[in-house]
Amino acid sequence: AGGSAPIHTRLLSAAFFFALWLSAVWAGWAAFRWRSALRALLIPGLLLGGVLFFAVGGYFWIGVFLFAFVLLAVSLRFAQARLDWEARGVDYSPELGLEVWLSGILIALVVALSALAMPSIRVSPITDAFWRVWAAPYAQVEARIGPLFSRMQRPPRSLIGGGSVSPATMPRAHLLGGKPELTERLVMTVWVDDPDPGAPAFWSDYRWRGPTYARYTGQGWDNPPALTVRRLGPGDAWLQTLPADRRPLRQEFRFQAGRPYWLYAQGEPVAADIGSRALLLGEDNLLGMTAGVRRYEVLSQAPVFNADHLRTAPDDYPPALAPYLDLPETVTQRTRDLAARITVDARTPYDRAIAIQEYLRMAYPYTLDIEPPPADVDVVDYFLFDLRQSYCDYYASAMVVMARSLGIPARLAVGYAPGEYDARKDRLVVREKDGHSWPELYFPGYGWIPFEPTPARPQFRPQPQLQKPRQANKLDVLEELRALRLRGWRNQIVRWGSWLLAGLAALLLGRWAWREWRLRRLVDNAWQLAWLRLARVGPRYGMPPAPWLTPRELAGRWTDALTARYPDHPALPALLADIHALAAGLEARAYAPPARRPDDAEAGRLWRKIRSGLWRLRLP
């Protein structure tokens, strides 16, 4: 409170920056001590590798590190070579350093951009093996120190996970808190190509899903530490077989409030036109996909809500769904008894889900104005029997817990409601206030089906069968995957090509500025500067440097060389006249009395005319 961070937060920040300072000191000392880039950047590289080992994303910094490493290696090698040359009395050109630096920057850019553009090494088996050993000890440590950092773990804004945090490769929980701060800030706009729109009000069934959570902790949600991370290129699908009874949807997302971490989509995302990573619990259960860009197109499979078919779905769930049935010991008996009581007349899992949904919608008023729950209670029990009012996080969590207590696999999904439709631009406009969470229950043969227990949102409507045949839908999906792949590679070529061109342009501009600065240091007036510029471009026209000649003699050499190369060019007479005028002005500026010296502005005008004439000689 009061705008000051707690002491433990400041201590952690101080320790972090002290570690950065130590690594920087080591890098500088090692560079001067051993003149070795490998030794200098060893510790910073290990720190970076450790961060990227635990984090998901941040590959931009790999490019930065590689750029710095190559540039440092080139600089140290040249510095060592200069020391050796000076020790042996070898003469070398001062301009050699500029050429080495420019070459080093170019090589560093190519290495960094190539590393970022190439597929990353898959390290998920390593991380999985690590967490199989250390997940339990880490969770115990986190449980012990968690109360010390409650302010850091209970951010006041947004919903569970905020839809922007990184996925939990470490067991870092997202707690259920107090009043969320949801504003009118624009988050994104969405365009949807829906082949089966159904009723005119079909927009109300849309939910832009980001991450899903499998493990309920009694205080909030997280995901198991041992996740499978599958790296996907543009147009690559994480699914081995695409479901048939779903609507294929293509969506285009444009984010306004920064780059999202998660890839959002309606229903189950299948593939996108960007490189992404699919976080899987096992082989078939997608926890979420990453994005990291402001604009992308995604292909997803939206479920078809046919109540009669869901009622006939079997209840023999595959073993891979066991994590979606687990409940902690904090779940109370009265919570289990309530779930059994309100579903006593329901005969199928779907009817039980509808009974829980209707009960929560009718029995608990919706409000955002609540206080955080006590730290020593199960938050679903607290919501159902003490708080008895709240917002979507609590409704969704309660339905997931109650469904699991009845043996129905369930999970929590986080994302956004559909937003407002902009008819003029045919887009849905999504704001921060549309942040939402909802439960998804699993039905064999149909996959994860969303439900809406929050009374402030409309229920999902049952829908008829797909208007298109199943085979046609499958063909549409395969064609769209190919289109996504082509768009993705085209965008990558354009993006990395733009960066490469920008880097080359910066190198050329820097080289020109450096040489121009060195030229200006060598001259006393504008006439000398113009003459040195002419001498610099001379080798391109068969005029090597000849500093022993006078300006008039060198102008004669220019006449002979250009006449031999371009004997009939119409621009040649005027160009030769300007070169002789520049030579005469240079001599007058050096030897004439002050009153008869030519104006320095005339030198700049003559050089521009000569430069233009030289360019014209190269034109056909």
SULTAZI-V882916 format. One record per helix or strand of 2 or more residues. SS is the DSSP state (H for helix, E for strand). FROM is the first residue (numbers start at 0). TO is the last residue. If there is no record, write none. Layout:
# SULTAZI-V882916
[[SS,FROM,TO] [SS,FROM,TO]]
This chain:
# SULTAZI-V882916
[[H,6,33] [H,36,39] [H,41,53] [H,59,87] [H,95,116] [H,123,152] [H,159,162] [E,173,174] [E,185,193] [H,201,204] [E,206,212] [E,214,215] [E,219,221] [E,227,231] [E,245,254] [E,264,265] [E,267,271] [E,275,280] [E,284,289] [E,294,302] [H,306,310] [H,318,323] [H,332,341] [H,348,362] [E,364,365] [H,378,386] [E,388,389] [H,391,404] [E,409,416] [E,419,421] [E,426,430] [H,431,433] [E,434,442] [E,446,449] [H,469,521] [H,525,540] [H,550,564] [H,571,590] [H,593,595] [H,599,617]]
